[in-house]
Amino acid sequence: MSTYTKFQDFLKQELSDIQSAGLYKNERIIVSPQSAAIRVGKGQEVLNFCANNYLGLSDNKELIEAAKEALDSRGYGMSSVRFICGTQDLHKELEASISKFFGTEDAILYAACFDANGGVFEPLLSDQDAIISDSLNHASIIDGVRLCKAVRYRYANADMADLEKQLQQAQAQRFRVIVTDGVFSMDGNVAPLDKIRELADKYDAMIMVDESHSAGVVGHTGRGTSELYNMIGKIEIITGTLGKAFGGAIGGFTTGKKEIIDILRQRSRPYLFSNSIPPMIAAAGIKMFEMIDRSNELQDKLHDNTAYFVEKLKAAGFDIKPTQSAICAVMLYDAKLSQDMATKLQEEGIYVTGFYYPVVPKDQARIRVQISAAHEKEHLDKCIAAFTKVGKALGVIK
Ligand SMILES: *Cc1c(COP(=O)(O)O)cnc(C)c1O
């Protein structure tokens, strides 16, 4: 028996445990561009209500053109990290666009927001410092915190009384950073940034917000939770992704105070030891910020679409979590029901995902619907009609 044989048996057992717990993730195959209407499997057309394509830019013609142009003029890849020979003018320009958009002092690009979060804490904080983290923060924040020696505190999701308690304990440390997602991806609620700022000021702490699900979405012009709370320029550190509302390709960033970004350029490991994003992605990113600065049409359409959809589903009798984003959690409270309902919706041509434990708390199973500016009124109406039909058939609504 070779070493691998034993390990293979072990993995097979793990896989079958995952299968029998009903937690095995099967990837569904899409055979078209990402869009409001997509073709899946052997070509069935469905309406997509589970992408992070909030502004509908994943197949945008202007962005595709900008990417193609850069492909021709600047080549395919950089074959380098930024500080050796991986920085083009395009990278600097995109960083400037990001800080202009968020009203911050500087920005630094990463291959993904997962890397931005993985590389933000360790260069800035030591074992003398404290990180106070929301319990529902994204996995990449949790991993980033693990890589850093700072003392860790955790507070219940958006619970300001608990945050205050943790801040009091964290007075023992030198510097304090409160860390939160801007929008929490399973419920669609936003972090109460105004109250977080009050507590941060009272207890001498800085704030970091991950705007991955909120950038492009939340706030009148989509500048995220700092716009929603009238706090542009008042957050020390913001991280975000180019992989959701901002075109959906790849890339992440950290933006905020100048000295913080400067230190990250010197010491952040995913930045120093990982390739720079390809020129076509940088060029399309620059174009994307130009577009959403030029006109608020997509942001307005997204907000109108979301309000319309939530109102109609509520009127149909569904139980919807209060949302301040483009995420709409249709509560079912039963794991099997969430899967059955998602399957039946797909038969009706509506592509959504059902979530249950351990992705969400026990007895909190749901279908998460994500609204996009790419959805037309007829798409929304078709989705609402399918929900109503399937919901009645399964006894979810009367
Ligand atoms: C999606 C997401 C990320 C990861 O972004 P990538 O650029 O895809 O790595 C990080 N944080 C939050 C809150 C997210 O929702």
Ligand as a Chemical Component Dictionary entry (heavy atoms), coordinates in Angstrom:
data_LIG
# 
_chem_comp.id                   LIG 
_chem_comp.type                 NON-POLYMER 
_chem_comp.pdbx_formal_charge   0 
_chem_comp.three_letter_code    LIG 
# 
loop_
_chem_comp_atom.comp_id 
_chem_comp_atom.atom_id 
_chem_comp_atom.alt_atom_id 
_chem_comp_atom.type_symbol 
_chem_comp_atom.charge 
_chem_comp_atom.model_Cartn_x 
_chem_comp_atom.model_Cartn_y 
_chem_comp_atom.model_Cartn_z 
_chem_comp_atom.pdbx_ordinal 
LIG C1 C1 C 0 -16.709 38.161 -2.751 1  
LIG C2 C2 C 0 -16.090 38.699 -1.537 2  
LIG C3 C3 C 0 -14.705 38.690 -1.350 3  
LIG C4 C4 C 0 -13.773 38.033 -2.327 4  
LIG O1 O1 O 0 -13.633 38.787 -3.492 5  
LIG P1 P1 P 0 -12.736 38.198 -4.678 6  
LIG O2 O2 O 0 -12.255 39.414 -5.388 7  
LIG O3 O3 O 0 -13.624 37.323 -5.485 8  
LIG O4 O4 O 0 -11.629 37.440 -4.040 9  
LIG C5 C5 C 0 -14.198 39.293 -0.216 10 
LIG N1 N1 N 0 -14.998 39.855 0.712  11 
LIG C6 C6 C 0 -16.333 39.851 0.587  12 
LIG C7 C7 C 0 -17.176 40.496 1.640  13 
LIG C8 C8 C 0 -16.920 39.270 -0.538 14 
LIG O5 O5 O 0 -18.249 39.258 -0.647 15 
# 
loop_
_chem_comp_bond.comp_id 
_chem_comp_bond.atom_id_1 
_chem_comp_bond.atom_id_2 
_chem_comp_bond.value_order 
_chem_comp_bond.pdbx_ordinal 
LIG C1 C2 SING 1  
LIG C2 C3 SING 2  
LIG C2 C8 DOUB 3  
LIG C3 C4 SING 4  
LIG C3 C5 DOUB 5  
LIG C4 O1 SING 6  
LIG O1 P1 SING 7  
LIG P1 O2 DOUB 8  
LIG P1 O3 SING 9  
LIG P1 O4 SING 10 
LIG C5 N1 SING 11 
LIG N1 C6 DOUB 12 
LIG C6 C7 SING 13 
LIG C6 C8 SING 14 
LIG C8 O5 SING 15 
# 
